[in-house]
Amino acid sequence: MKRFSYHRADSVADAVQALCATPDARIVAGGTNLVDLMKYGVETPSALVDVTRIAALNGIDDTDEGGLRIGALVPNRTVAEDARVTTRFPLLASAILAGATPQLRNAATTGGNLNQRTRCYYFYDTKTPCNKREPGSGCPAIGGVNRIHAILGASEHCIATHPSDMCVALAALGAEVRVEGPNGARRIPFADYHRLPGDAPERDNTLQPGEIVEAVLLPPEAGAFAGHHSYLKLRDRLSYAFALVSVAAALDIREGRIVAARLALGGVAHKPWRREEAEAALVCSPADEAAFAAAATQLLAGAQGHEHNAFKIELARRAILRALGQAAAGTPQSQTDKRIA
């Protein structure tokens, strides 16, 4: 492991200053992703900025608008067990419980979950080329072993996927990310936080140099989906595995018709995949399979498989139908008994 300096920040301003002083510095909190990457030699920062003592990054609080603020340092387990989350935004709690293990959820933070790197085989293997790790070196996943890779939003430079479960739910709920940086604070719509690879796959998100995630903001209107939601995660084994395909489905149903809908996919793209056209296809429709199929067609438009992952297209279609059916019936997928209802 490369030698590095260590700075324990005592405020957000201190952390921002330390990041600006050392351009390749990395933030460390729970360390559940960064430490692994450093051990593998994938990440080689010359400085670490420890933010675990910054009180402003902690806590779950109601907002003036009626939503919820979740601090960047709040552990995943705390979010999943908070009564305000389980009552008003249960889709988020369910998605978190679908991920990792209890031990990791105890350590992993909200901000760290947003900023975790891809689990692509080639990204982790420093003996192979990888445009995300070393821009311009190539993408061996294209034409290589690509069973877990993207079917949507990819480019000729990268077909990796974002690994988070929590982020899929946050995308569906229309969250915002509040960041602090050298130019002050700003709020980023969740759909704009992560980016597609394009010709710069090394950039996972739209954070600017020196910026740090301060909190995630859940809008009050997302509470309308508390009664009809489901997070369905399909994977190679039932625990401690990343999604081949996951679906966050949320419906607001009144008098038998859908008046609002949210739908996002995980495991299929460089970011949580959401299309407003797919959600619009559900609005004003009865909650039936015909409407669900139309939404699936819209959400998967343009999907492209590779040699080993073309099966994901049909798997995603079926998963969308199943998750929407669970949401409509008010019987969300259990994250303890993982057999699909």
Rosetta silent file (secondary structure, phi, psi, omega in degrees, C-alpha in Angstrom):
SEQUENCE: MKRFSYHRADSVADAVQALCATPDARIVAGGTNLVDLMKYGVETPSALVDVTRIAALNGIDDTDEGGLRIGALVPNRTVAEDARVTTRFPLLASAILAGATPQLRNAATTGGNLNQRTRCYYFYDTKTPCNKREPGSGCPAIGGVNRIHAILGASEHCIATHPSDMCVALAALGAEVRVEGPNGARRIPFADYHRLPGDAPERDNTLQPGEIVEAVLLPPEAGAFAGHHSYLKLRDRLSYAFALVSVAAALDIREGRIVAARLALGGVAHKPWRREEAEAALVCSPADEAAFAAAATQLLAGAQGHEHNAFKIELARRAILRALGQAAAGTPQSQTDKRIA
SCORE:     score description
SCORE:     0.000 S_00000001
   1 L     0.000  136.284  179.128    0.000    0.000    0.000 S_00000001
   2 L   -65.946  141.042  177.437    1.264    3.459   -0.892 S_00000001
   3 L   -66.068  145.571 -179.170    2.231    5.680    2.040 S_00000001
   4 L  -146.866  156.477  173.726   -0.268    8.453    2.796 S_00000001
   5 E   -89.352  162.750 -176.044   -0.810   11.302    5.204 S_00000001
   6 E  -134.583  131.399  178.860   -3.802   11.390    7.528 S_00000001
   7 E  -132.436  124.828  176.165   -5.884   14.355    8.651 S_00000001
   8 E   -94.980  109.237 -177.614   -8.828   14.189   11.050 S_00000001
   9 L   -76.791  143.728  178.691  -11.143   17.052   10.144 S_00000001
  10 L  -108.787    0.810  177.006  -13.090   18.777   12.910 S_00000001
  11 L  -158.184  164.739  176.832  -15.547   20.645   10.667 S_00000001
  12 H   -62.380  -42.296  179.676  -16.911   20.563    7.148 S_00000001
  13 H   -60.720  -38.680  178.295  -14.860   23.658    6.297 S_00000001
  14 H   -64.886  -42.347  178.998  -11.725   21.917    7.591 S_00000001
  15 H   -63.699  -43.660  179.614  -12.450   18.844    5.454 S_00000001
  16 H   -61.898  -43.341  179.381  -13.021   20.963    2.344 S_00000001
  17 H   -61.657  -42.407 -179.880   -9.783   22.839    2.952 S_00000001
  18 H   -65.876  -38.341  178.428   -7.840   19.592    3.342 S_00000001
  19 H   -66.192  -40.020  179.768   -9.335   18.188    0.121 S_00000001
  20 H   -68.825  -31.317 -178.177   -8.451   21.347   -1.794 S_00000001
  21 H   -71.789  -27.998 -178.606   -4.888   21.290   -0.421 S_00000001
  22 L  -131.240   96.363 -171.480   -4.247   17.763   -1.750 S_00000001
  23 L   -55.320  -30.422 -179.465   -6.106   17.115   -5.024 S_00000001
  24 L   -96.337   14.393  177.370   -5.798   13.306   -4.828 S_00000001
  25 L   -66.071  152.554  177.672   -6.921   13.140   -1.182 S_00000001
  26 E  -126.398  146.726  175.775   -9.817   10.825   -0.354 S_00000001
  27 E   -82.740  137.652  174.936  -12.455   11.026    2.358 S_00000001
  28 E  -124.708  135.075  175.869  -12.592    8.106    4.778 S_00000001
  29 L  -134.346  -93.152  177.726  -15.470    7.325    7.144 S_00000001
  30 L   -70.790  -30.949  176.445  -16.668    3.717    7.425 S_00000001
  31 L    74.980   11.005 -173.935  -13.930    2.577    5.047 S_00000001
  32 L   -70.842  -17.813  176.411  -15.914   -0.413    3.794 S_00000001
  33 L  -113.962  -48.947 -174.654  -15.005    0.315    0.152 S_00000001
  34 H   -60.694  -43.621 -177.003  -12.021    2.683    0.169 S_00000001
  35 H   -62.376  -41.618  176.179   -9.814    0.560    2.423 S_00000001
  36 H   -59.467  -45.570 -178.018  -10.319   -2.481    0.172 S_00000001
  37 H   -63.870  -35.027  177.654   -9.443   -0.425   -2.900 S_00000001
  38 H   -69.759  -39.017  178.365   -6.282    0.856   -1.234 S_00000001
  39 H   -63.708  -36.526  179.782   -5.227   -2.674   -0.279 S_00000001
  40 H   -79.552  -10.546 -176.912   -5.673   -3.796   -3.891 S_00000001
  41 L    80.406   13.155  177.717   -3.745   -0.792   -5.172 S_00000001
  42 L   -76.960  -45.144  173.414   -6.754    0.481   -7.109 S_00000001
  43 L  -103.621  131.015 -179.444   -6.931    3.693   -5.085 S_00000001
  44 L  -132.538   58.809 -178.301   -3.571    5.252   -4.188 S_00000001
  45 L   -67.953  149.350  175.911   -4.323    8.577   -2.466 S_00000001
  46 L   -88.479   -8.297  179.107   -1.467   10.537   -0.959 S_00000001
  47 E  -151.527  144.715  172.453   -3.761   11.765    1.835 S_00000001
  48 E  -115.500  137.742  177.197   -6.844   10.619    3.731 S_00000001
  49 E  -113.514  109.870 -178.514   -9.289   13.053    5.308 S_00000001
  50 E   -83.749  121.414 -177.005  -11.160   11.465    8.223 S_00000001
  51 L  -109.201    9.891 -171.417  -14.611   13.035    8.623 S_00000001
  52 L   -69.100  -13.906  179.991  -15.977   10.773   11.371 S_00000001
  53 L  -100.681    9.642 -177.121  -15.773   13.474   14.078 S_00000001
  54 L   -90.494  107.180 -175.626  -17.778   16.112   12.197 S_00000001
  55 H   -61.504  -32.718 -177.176  -21.082   16.506   14.052 S_00000001
  56 H   -65.187  -16.178 -179.438  -22.696   18.429   11.170 S_00000001
  57 H   -93.851    3.280 -175.702  -22.546   15.282    9.015 S_00000001
  58 L  -108.820  172.889  172.096  -24.524   13.193   11.462 S_00000001
  59 L    89.247  152.679  172.636  -28.149   12.762   12.489 S_00000001
  60 E  -118.208  122.577 -173.164  -31.540   12.186   10.885 S_00000001
  61 E  -136.731  148.243  171.629  -33.815   15.217   11.103 S_00000001
  62 E   -70.569  142.711  177.969  -37.151   16.426    9.780 S_00000001
  63 L   -95.241  163.248  178.514  -36.828   19.276    7.292 S_00000001
  64 L   -62.380  -27.446 -178.975  -38.855   22.474    7.259 S_00000001
  65 L   -80.270   -8.837 -178.791  -40.498   21.279    4.032 S_00000001
  66 L   100.199    4.795  176.834  -41.770   18.108    5.705 S_00000001
  67 L   -93.876 -151.468 -177.041  -39.159   15.763    4.312 S_00000001
  68 E  -139.515  136.881  174.825  -36.190   14.116    5.961 S_00000001
  69 E  -106.629  124.932  178.295  -32.487   14.969    6.155 S_00000001
  70 E  -114.650  114.324 -177.887  -30.086   12.033    6.523 S_00000001
  71 E   -63.795  150.975 -176.344  -26.533   13.056    7.414 S_00000001
  72 L   -61.930  -25.222 -178.066  -23.658   11.674    5.360 S_00000001
  73 L   -90.841   -5.152 -177.003  -22.175    9.905    8.402 S_00000001
  74 L   -66.316  126.039  179.442  -25.344    8.087    9.459 S_00000001
  75 E   -63.683  151.022 -179.569  -24.706    4.316    9.238 S_00000001
  76 H   -56.633  -41.224 -179.376  -26.846    2.323    6.831 S_00000001
  77 H   -60.937  -41.983 -179.340  -28.285    0.260    9.676 S_00000001
  78 H   -61.807  -41.020  178.312  -29.415    3.386   11.528 S_00000001
  79 H   -62.773  -47.428 -175.434  -31.228    4.651    8.433 S_00000001
  80 H   -64.300  -25.901 -176.414  -32.942    1.305    7.846 S_00000001
  81 H  -101.071   -6.126 -178.810  -34.156    1.115   11.457 S_00000001
  82 L   -67.377  131.222 -175.037  -35.236    4.734   11.956 S_00000001
  83 H   -61.708  -33.043  179.214  -39.000    4.899   12.597 S_00000001
  84 H   -68.654  -34.745  177.600  -39.435    7.925   10.331 S_00000001
  85 H   -72.273  -48.235 -176.579  -37.813    6.058    7.455 S_00000001
  86 H   -66.495  -27.136 -179.369  -39.695    2.799    7.981 S_00000001
  87 H   -86.439  -46.055 -172.695  -43.016    4.646    8.296 S_00000001
  88 H   -97.672  -29.817 -177.382  -42.734    7.348    5.638 S_00000001
  89 L  -133.761   57.091 -174.127  -40.067    5.998    3.247 S_00000001
  90 H   -63.865  -23.366  177.081  -40.104    2.200    3.718 S_00000001
  91 H   -59.068  -39.133  179.336  -38.757    1.611    0.202 S_00000001
  92 H   -65.539  -45.695  178.877  -35.421    3.063    1.357 S_00000001
  93 H   -59.885  -42.599 -178.893  -35.288    0.856    4.447 S_00000001
  94 H   -63.895  -42.241 -179.526  -36.045   -2.224    2.358 S_00000001
  95 H   -63.873  -41.311  179.383  -33.326   -1.433   -0.191 S_00000001
  96 H   -63.684  -42.667 -179.517  -30.709   -0.958    2.507 S_00000001
  97 H   -67.739  -18.596  177.279  -31.624   -4.263    4.154 S_00000001
  98 L   -78.455  -13.458 -173.243  -31.213   -5.998    0.782 S_00000001
  99 L  -101.889  149.543  169.747  -27.554   -4.963    0.641 S_00000001
 100 L    54.194 -143.588 -179.910  -24.360   -6.334    2.128 S_00000001
 101 L  -129.591  164.527  177.377  -24.358   -7.929    5.605 S_00000001
 102 H   -55.065  -38.980 -179.128  -25.389   -6.659    9.061 S_00000001
 103 H   -63.744  -42.630  179.227  -21.732   -6.070    9.936 S_00000001
 104 H   -69.511  -38.449  179.094  -21.158   -3.942    6.839 S_00000001
 105 H   -65.486  -26.800  176.064  -24.412   -2.039    7.306 S_00000001
 106 H   -68.244  -32.229 -174.850  -23.248   -1.154   10.822 S_00000001
 107 H   -97.838  -36.170 -174.846  -20.086    0.449    9.439 S_00000001
 108 L   -66.756  140.465 -177.887  -21.076    1.759    6.005 S_00000001
 109 E  -104.314  164.063  178.426  -22.228    5.386    5.892 S_00000001
 110 H   -61.203  -48.539  179.712  -24.842    7.161    3.809 S_00000001
 111 H   -64.756  -38.887  178.737  -22.255    9.323    2.039 S_00000001
 112 H   -65.563  -36.958  178.521  -19.953    6.369    1.476 S_00000001
 113 H   -62.032  -42.171  178.096  -22.769    4.333   -0.046 S_00000001
 114 H   -59.954  -37.579 -169.126  -23.403    7.093   -2.581 S_00000001
 115 L  -103.416   11.640  178.699  -19.733    7.263   -3.522 S_00000001
 116 L   -65.414  150.956 -178.508  -18.739    3.591   -3.612 S_00000001
 117 L   -88.872  167.678 -179.804  -16.903    2.456   -6.714 S_00000001
 118 L   -63.838  156.305  175.882  -17.960   -0.239   -9.167 S_00000001
 119 L  -101.890   25.042  177.441  -17.361   -3.916   -8.417 S_00000001
 120 L   -57.313  135.472 -179.888  -16.208   -4.694  -11.982 S_00000001
 121 H   -55.626  -43.284 -172.856  -13.685   -7.557  -12.021 S_00000001
 122 H   -74.752  -30.771  176.425  -11.300   -5.640  -14.247 S_00000001
 123 H   -63.021  -38.292 -178.057  -11.485   -2.447  -12.203 S_00000001
 124 H   -80.260  -17.745 -176.908  -10.280   -4.362   -9.155 S_00000001
 125 L   -98.415  102.097 -174.659   -7.494   -6.206  -11.010 S_00000001
 126 L   -71.550   -5.987  176.915   -4.605   -3.788  -11.440 S_00000001
 127 L   -86.768   -5.839  178.634   -2.870   -6.214  -13.810 S_00000001
 128 L  -111.521  157.780  174.750   -5.558   -5.632  -16.431 S_00000001
 129 L   -67.230  157.895  174.892   -6.415   -2.448  -18.372 S_00000001
 130 L  -167.669  117.248 -179.512   -9.407   -0.403  -17.175 S_00000001
 131 L   -63.835  -28.494  179.243  -10.562    2.966  -18.456 S_00000001
 132 L   -72.443  -35.287 -179.597  -12.165    3.739  -15.118 S_00000001
 133 L   -87.725  -37.775 -178.357   -8.929    3.102  -13.259 S_00000001
 134 L  -139.178   89.880 -174.736   -6.528    4.286  -15.977 S_00000001
 135 L   -50.493  133.464  178.242   -8.240    6.407  -18.651 S_00000001
 136 L    91.691   -4.479 -176.220   -7.350    5.403  -22.194 S_00000001
 137 L   -86.233  -16.700  178.959   -6.105    1.911  -21.330 S_00000001
 138 L   114.546  168.852  178.664   -9.201    0.093  -22.632 S_00000001
 139 L  -126.720   94.584 -178.459  -12.195   -1.854  -21.337 S_00000001
 140 L   -70.156  -13.099  175.961  -11.541   -5.606  -21.308 S_00000001
 141 L   -65.287  -29.856  174.939  -15.067   -6.257  -20.037 S_00000001
 142 L   -75.763  109.724 -175.074  -16.215   -5.505  -23.594 S_00000001
 143 L    91.324   -4.361  178.597  -15.520   -8.830  -25.231 S_00000001
 144 L  -108.952 -148.195  177.967  -14.430  -10.343  -21.918 S_00000001
 145 L   -80.752  111.153 -171.823  -16.267  -11.755  -18.914 S_00000001
 146 L  -134.578   31.607 -177.063  -19.237   -9.387  -18.608 S_00000001
 147 L   -61.282  -34.461 -175.910  -22.037  -11.298  -16.901 S_00000001
 148 L   -94.268    5.127 -167.645  -22.541   -8.626  -14.207 S_00000001
 149 L   -89.642 -177.879 -168.070  -22.119   -5.655  -16.506 S_00000001
 150 L   -75.899  146.628  171.350  -24.357   -2.929  -17.917 S_00000001
 151 L  -117.191   -4.097 -178.619  -27.146   -3.283  -20.448 S_00000001
 152 L  -138.016  143.210  171.720  -28.169    0.402  -20.348 S_00000001
 153 L    69.143   10.866 -177.798  -26.329    3.722  -20.563 S_00000001
 154 L   -80.916  175.178  176.846  -22.931    2.182  -21.299 S_00000001
 155 E  -139.133  175.902  178.288  -20.332    3.465  -23.738 S_00000001
 156 L   -68.157   -9.077 -177.874  -17.466    2.068  -25.785 S_00000001
 157 L   -99.539  -18.377 -175.793  -15.208    3.080  -22.897 S_00000001
 158 E  -167.371  135.231  175.669  -16.945    1.346  -19.981 S_00000001
 159 L  -125.161   27.114  178.868  -19.788   -1.097  -19.281 S_00000001
 160 L   -72.033  164.646  177.583  -19.456   -1.213  -15.477 S_00000001
 161 L  -121.705  154.546  173.651  -22.448   -0.899  -13.140 S_00000001
 162 L   -80.334  134.484 -170.329  -23.057    1.022   -9.938 S_00000001
 163 L   -90.503   -7.855 -170.133  -23.312   -1.490   -7.065 S_00000001
 164 L   -72.838  142.088  167.302  -25.530    0.307   -4.528 S_00000001
 165 L   -88.881  -44.886 -178.810  -28.979   -0.846   -3.430 S_00000001
 166 H   -54.552  -41.063 -176.221  -29.650    2.237   -1.314 S_00000001
 167 H   -67.341  -29.231  178.245  -29.045    4.538   -4.286 S_00000001
 168 H   -64.893  -43.381  177.703  -31.665    2.773   -6.403 S_00000001
 169 H   -66.613  -41.790  179.523  -34.315    3.561   -3.791 S_00000001
 170 H   -62.488  -36.963  176.433  -33.075    7.144   -3.398 S_00000001
 171 H   -63.836  -45.176 -179.454  -33.316    7.621   -7.154 S_00000001
 172 H   -64.047  -34.503 -177.259  -36.892    6.305   -7.175 S_00000001
 173 L   -82.871   -3.414  177.677  -37.853    8.550   -4.256 S_00000001
 174 L    70.221   38.619 -179.043  -36.501   11.662   -5.964 S_00000001
 175 L   -69.245  169.574  171.705  -33.953   12.488   -3.273 S_00000001
 176 E  -125.725  153.920  176.722  -31.442   15.321   -3.386 S_00000001
 177 E  -112.619  122.596  177.541  -27.791   15.348   -2.322 S_00000001
 178 E   -95.814  124.268 -178.471  -26.583   18.362   -0.345 S_00000001
 179 E  -121.871  154.640  174.988  -22.884   19.016   -0.799 S_00000001
 180 E  -120.824  142.902 -179.457  -20.433   21.553    0.632 S_00000001
 181 E  -155.641 -173.336 -178.621  -17.368   22.803   -1.190 S_00000001
 182 L   -62.226  -20.877  178.915  -14.975   25.694   -1.692 S_00000001
 183 L  -103.419   15.527  177.884  -17.749   27.641   -3.447 S_00000001
 184 E   101.754 -162.551 -176.303  -20.350   27.000   -0.752 S_00000001
 185 E   -96.282  151.445  171.934  -23.313   24.645   -0.543 S_00000001
 186 E  -151.410  159.182  179.555  -25.465   23.280   -3.338 S_00000001
 187 E  -115.093  127.548 -176.304  -28.232   20.700   -3.772 S_00000001
 188 E  -112.031  120.743  173.457  -27.960   18.125   -6.544 S_00000001
 189 E   -54.973  139.912 -173.383  -31.052   16.202   -7.737 S_00000001
 190 H   -58.509  -34.587  179.309  -30.292   12.525   -7.253 S_00000001
 191 H   -61.956  -22.220 -178.146  -30.782   11.823  -10.955 S_00000001
 192 H  -102.034   -1.607 -175.456  -27.899   14.218  -11.667 S_00000001
 193 H   -75.499  -53.926  175.649  -25.519   13.047   -8.943 S_00000001
 194 E   -86.094  154.970 -176.515  -24.137    9.915  -10.605 S_00000001
 195 L  -125.685  155.779  173.638  -23.099   10.083  -14.238 S_00000001
 196 L   -77.525  158.304 -170.681  -22.992    7.734  -17.209 S_00000001
 197 L   -66.056  -42.030 -178.033  -19.507    6.746  -18.418 S_00000001
 198 L    50.404 -135.116  177.743  -19.465    8.527  -21.780 S_00000001
 199 L  -102.365   13.514  177.229  -15.852    9.258  -22.675 S_00000001
 200 L  -136.770   64.398 -175.764  -14.832    9.906  -19.043 S_00000001
 201 L   -66.830  -15.032  178.869  -15.687    6.705  -17.123 S_00000001
 202 L   -68.531  -16.884  179.479  -13.182    7.549  -14.395 S_00000001
 203 L   -96.745  112.023 -177.396  -15.671   10.134  -13.099 S_00000001
 204 L   -81.664  -29.909 -172.231  -18.417    8.404  -11.099 S_00000001
 205 E  -143.982 -175.677 -175.515  -20.369   11.487  -10.061 S_00000001
 206 L  -104.210   17.852  173.186  -20.763   15.222  -10.508 S_00000001
 207 L   -62.043  140.847  176.424  -18.947   16.331   -7.362 S_00000001
 208 L   -93.536  160.589 -179.753  -16.529   19.167   -8.025 S_00000001
 209 L   -52.818  131.598  178.141  -12.971   19.256   -6.608 S_00000001
 210 L    87.105   -6.566 -179.077  -13.031   19.842   -2.858 S_00000001
 211 L   -82.958  150.711 -179.451  -16.726   19.069   -2.435 S_00000001
 212 E  -135.223  140.151  176.445  -18.027   16.737    0.248 S_00000001
 213 E   -70.810  127.176  179.334  -21.465   15.151    0.705 S_00000001
 214 E   -99.387  -38.168 -177.443  -23.164   16.713    3.724 S_00000001
 215 E  -168.143  162.992  169.604  -26.572   14.989    3.646 S_00000001
 216 E  -108.974  136.507 -177.740  -29.251   13.291    1.589 S_00000001
 217 E  -114.440  123.630  176.763  -32.655   15.007    1.494 S_00000001
 218 E   -98.596  127.881 -176.780  -35.888   13.045    1.054 S_00000001
 219 L   -76.760  148.707 -178.530  -38.809   15.111   -0.298 S_00000001
 220 H   -61.011  -33.049 -176.670  -42.127   15.067    1.558 S_00000001
 221 H   -65.462  -20.532  178.656  -44.068   13.984   -1.549 S_00000001
 222 H   -68.493  -15.835  176.949  -42.180   10.668   -1.568 S_00000001
 223 H   -67.316  -16.513  179.482  -44.178    9.724    1.523 S_00000001
 224 H   -67.073  -14.697 -176.762  -47.187    9.135   -0.749 S_00000001
 225 H   -97.653    7.492 -174.664  -45.625    5.832   -1.809 S_00000001
 226 L   -61.496  -31.554 -175.249  -45.401    4.331    1.684 S_00000001
 227 L   -85.569  -18.859 -176.030  -48.388    2.029    1.145 S_00000001
 228 L  -136.925   91.271 -178.058  -47.437    0.624   -2.257 S_00000001
 229 E  -150.566  162.882  170.656  -43.775   -0.117   -2.771 S_00000001
 230 E  -163.043  141.421  171.480  -41.334   -2.977   -3.258 S_00000001
 231 E  -116.552  111.206 -176.658  -37.577   -3.411   -3.613 S_00000001
 232 E  -110.382  122.867 -178.070  -36.816   -6.597   -5.524 S_00000001
 233 E  -121.227  121.154  178.782  -33.200   -7.721   -5.831 S_00000001
 234 E  -107.828  128.860 -173.249  -32.190  -10.640   -8.046 S_00000001
 235 L  -149.852  173.406 -176.514  -28.700  -12.037   -7.519 S_00000001
 236 L   -73.748  -28.131  174.082  -26.622  -15.177   -7.793 S_00000001
 237 L  -140.585  162.370 -167.308  -26.992  -16.005   -4.110 S_00000001
 238 L   -81.521   -6.958  176.608  -29.419  -14.776   -1.473 S_00000001
 239 L  -143.847  152.169  176.409  -26.990  -12.905    0.775 S_00000001
 240 L    50.684   50.744  176.723  -23.888  -10.774    0.433 S_00000001
 241 L  -143.435  145.645  178.538  -24.094  -10.500   -3.354 S_00000001
 242 L   -79.546  156.734 -174.620  -24.528   -7.562   -5.689 S_00000001
 243 L   -72.166  136.006  162.289  -27.606   -7.337   -7.854 S_00000001
 244 L   -74.486  -45.227  173.065  -27.773   -8.760  -11.328 S_00000001
 245 E  -147.126  136.299  170.223  -30.957   -6.702  -11.561 S_00000001
 246 E  -132.406  155.102 -178.047  -32.829   -4.819   -8.859 S_00000001
 247 E  -134.170  127.006  169.581  -36.057   -2.833   -9.033 S_00000001
 248 E  -105.967  113.068 -177.740  -37.333   -0.052   -6.786 S_00000001
 249 E  -118.992  134.962  179.760  -41.046    0.340   -7.473 S_00000001
 250 E  -144.209  130.288 -177.304  -43.368    2.836   -5.794 S_00000001
 251 E  -129.795  145.397  168.758  -46.998    3.605   -6.620 S_00000001
 252 E  -112.081  108.286 -174.312  -49.648    6.005   -5.364 S_00000001
 253 E  -111.968  128.895  178.554  -52.954    4.245   -6.070 S_00000001
 254 E  -136.319  128.485 -179.407  -56.341    5.861   -5.535 S_00000001
 255 L    51.800   41.023  173.916  -59.694    4.339   -6.429 S_00000001
 256 L    82.780   -1.918 -179.514  -57.973    1.579   -8.357 S_00000001
 257 E  -121.035  151.558  179.910  -55.872    3.835  -10.579 S_00000001
 258 E   -83.346  121.974  178.935  -52.242    4.923  -10.397 S_00000001
 259 E  -102.367  -17.703  175.554  -51.949    8.664   -9.798 S_00000001
 260 E  -157.170  149.415 -177.555  -48.155    8.725   -9.379 S_00000001
 261 E  -148.283  146.983  173.907  -45.358    6.228   -9.945 S_00000001
 262 E  -133.871  138.892 -174.572  -41.630    5.914   -9.396 S_00000001
 263 E  -150.418  125.540  178.569  -39.485    3.188  -10.939 S_00000001
 264 E  -142.525  147.687  179.615  -35.715    2.660  -10.886 S_00000001
 265 E  -112.597  146.365  172.085  -33.374   -0.180  -11.780 S_00000001
 266 E  -120.798  162.042  177.551  -30.085   -1.235  -10.216 S_00000001
 267 L    76.850    6.413 -174.417  -27.369   -3.548  -11.496 S_00000001
 268 L  -123.011   -7.244 -174.955  -27.940   -2.537  -15.122 S_00000001
 269 L  -153.376  175.284 -179.482  -26.119    0.769  -15.623 S_00000001
 270 L   -69.525  -11.327 -179.507  -23.376    3.097  -14.412 S_00000001
 271 L  -149.847  164.297  172.432  -25.999    4.764  -12.207 S_00000001
 272 L   -54.680  132.748 -170.799  -29.485    3.927  -10.885 S_00000001
 273 E  -100.621  117.549 -179.267  -31.596    3.792  -14.039 S_00000001
 274 L  -138.891  138.516  176.931  -34.797    5.830  -14.099 S_00000001
 275 L  -132.131  126.742 -179.566  -36.849    7.199  -17.004 S_00000001
 276 H   -63.198  -29.586  179.521  -39.742    9.599  -16.551 S_00000001
 277 H   -63.010  -36.486  179.448  -41.409    8.154  -19.671 S_00000001
 278 H   -67.075  -39.480  178.957  -41.723    4.780  -17.950 S_00000001
 279 H   -70.893  -37.575  178.236  -43.353    6.343  -14.922 S_00000001
 280 H   -63.868  -30.650  179.343  -45.650    8.431  -17.105 S_00000001
 281 L   -65.693  -19.898 -179.117  -46.807    5.225  -18.814 S_00000001
 282 L   -90.259  -28.482 -173.186  -48.220    4.103  -15.469 S_00000001
 283 L   -67.304  136.062 -178.652  -50.055    7.282  -14.471 S_00000001
 284 L    74.595    6.087  179.008  -53.849    7.245  -14.944 S_00000001
 285 L  -100.741  156.078  170.008  -53.728    3.505  -15.671 S_00000001
 286 E   -68.474  153.733 -178.876  -55.200    0.688  -13.635 S_00000001
 287 L   -81.215   73.866 -177.593  -52.582   -1.217  -11.643 S_00000001
 288 L  -129.845  175.008 -172.877  -52.537   -4.203  -13.977 S_00000001
 289 H   -66.440  -30.063  178.703  -50.032   -6.206  -15.992 S_00000001
 290 H   -64.141  -43.444  177.813  -50.710   -4.338  -19.219 S_00000001
 291 H   -66.105  -40.775 -179.751  -49.695   -1.058  -17.622 S_00000001
 292 H   -64.107  -39.897  179.915  -46.693   -2.687  -15.982 S_00000001
 293 H   -64.974  -38.917  178.588  -45.564   -4.169  -19.302 S_00000001
 294 H   -64.041  -40.467  178.243  -45.797   -0.769  -21.005 S_00000001
 295 H   -65.596  -40.795  179.061  -43.658    0.756  -18.263 S_00000001
 296 H   -61.871  -41.225  179.050  -41.099   -2.057  -18.566 S_00000001
 297 H   -61.204  -43.406  179.145  -40.843   -1.482  -22.313 S_00000001
 298 H   -65.374  -43.942 -175.026  -40.188    2.230  -21.767 S_00000001
 299 H   -68.210  -31.370 -176.668  -37.653    1.665  -18.987 S_00000001
 300 L   -98.135    6.663  179.734  -35.668   -0.901  -20.985 S_00000001
 301 L   -55.974  129.952  178.596  -35.730    0.947  -24.302 S_00000001
 302 L    84.899    2.712  179.835  -32.308    0.774  -25.910 S_00000001
 303 L   -60.875  137.945 -178.477  -31.030   -2.026  -23.670 S_00000001
 304 L  -135.532  121.421  178.353  -28.067   -3.819  -25.198 S_00000001
 305 L   -90.160  165.338  174.662  -26.592   -7.065  -23.949 S_00000001
 306 L  -117.374 -172.001 -170.783  -23.100   -8.444  -24.399 S_00000001
 307 L   -54.410  -41.042 -173.581  -21.881  -11.995  -24.781 S_00000001
 308 L  -107.355   -6.405 -174.130  -22.528  -13.064  -21.192 S_00000001
 309 L  -122.157   11.527 -179.856  -25.159  -10.633  -19.902 S_00000001
 310 L   -61.291  -24.726  178.129  -27.858  -10.486  -22.590 S_00000001
 311 H   -60.798  -22.789 -177.765  -30.051  -12.522  -20.247 S_00000001
 312 H   -62.769  -27.658 -176.573  -30.346   -9.418  -18.055 S_00000001
 313 H   -64.775  -50.904  177.958  -32.753   -7.766  -20.501 S_00000001
 314 H   -69.643  -36.603  177.134  -35.469  -10.365  -20.081 S_00000001
 315 H   -60.303  -42.464  179.291  -34.604  -10.782  -16.392 S_00000001
 316 H   -65.078  -41.898  179.727  -35.092   -7.036  -15.891 S_00000001
 317 H   -59.250  -47.973 -179.290  -38.410   -7.049  -17.734 S_00000001
 318 H   -66.076  -36.131  179.335  -39.766   -9.839  -15.554 S_00000001
 319 H   -66.113  -38.151  177.712  -38.382   -8.219  -12.416 S_00000001
 320 H   -62.129  -46.403  178.864  -40.134   -4.936  -13.236 S_00000001
 321 H   -60.419  -43.039 -178.198  -43.463   -6.746  -13.673 S_00000001
 322 H   -67.402  -44.755 -178.375  -42.978   -8.645  -10.416 S_00000001
 323 H   -65.366  -42.193  177.994  -41.922   -5.608   -8.382 S_00000001
 324 H   -64.819  -37.503  176.225  -44.788   -3.475   -9.686 S_00000001
 325 H   -63.518  -41.716  176.996  -47.205   -6.305   -8.915 S_00000001
 326 H   -62.960  -44.516 -179.578  -45.877   -6.533   -5.368 S_00000001
 327 H   -62.763  -44.934 -178.529  -46.144   -2.761   -4.951 S_00000001
 328 H   -62.233  -37.492 -178.739  -49.693   -2.636   -6.300 S_00000001
 329 H   -79.807   -8.257 -176.990  -50.795   -5.411   -3.954 S_00000001
 330 L    70.677   27.924 -179.946  -49.162   -3.728   -0.960 S_00000001
 331 L  -123.530   75.209 -176.017  -47.023   -6.823   -0.373 S_00000001
 332 L   -62.656  152.417  177.955  -43.406   -5.627   -0.657 S_00000001
 333 L   -58.004  130.233  176.695  -40.598   -8.112   -1.119 S_00000001
 334 L   -74.437  138.067  175.852  -39.354   -9.379    2.257 S_00000001
 335 L   -99.707    3.799  172.667  -35.654   -8.800    2.912 S_00000001
 336 L  -104.494  -49.933  169.547  -35.522  -11.469    5.621 S_00000001
 337 L   -95.909   98.172 -167.403  -37.369  -14.252    3.817 S_00000001
 338 L   -82.435    2.187  174.920  -35.858  -13.576    0.401 S_00000001
 339 L   -62.829  134.112 -175.227  -38.040  -16.008   -1.537 S_00000001
 340 L   -73.091  127.502 -178.204  -39.867  -13.974   -4.175 S_00000001
 341 L   -70.568    0.000    0.000  -43.575  -13.690   -3.359 S_00000001
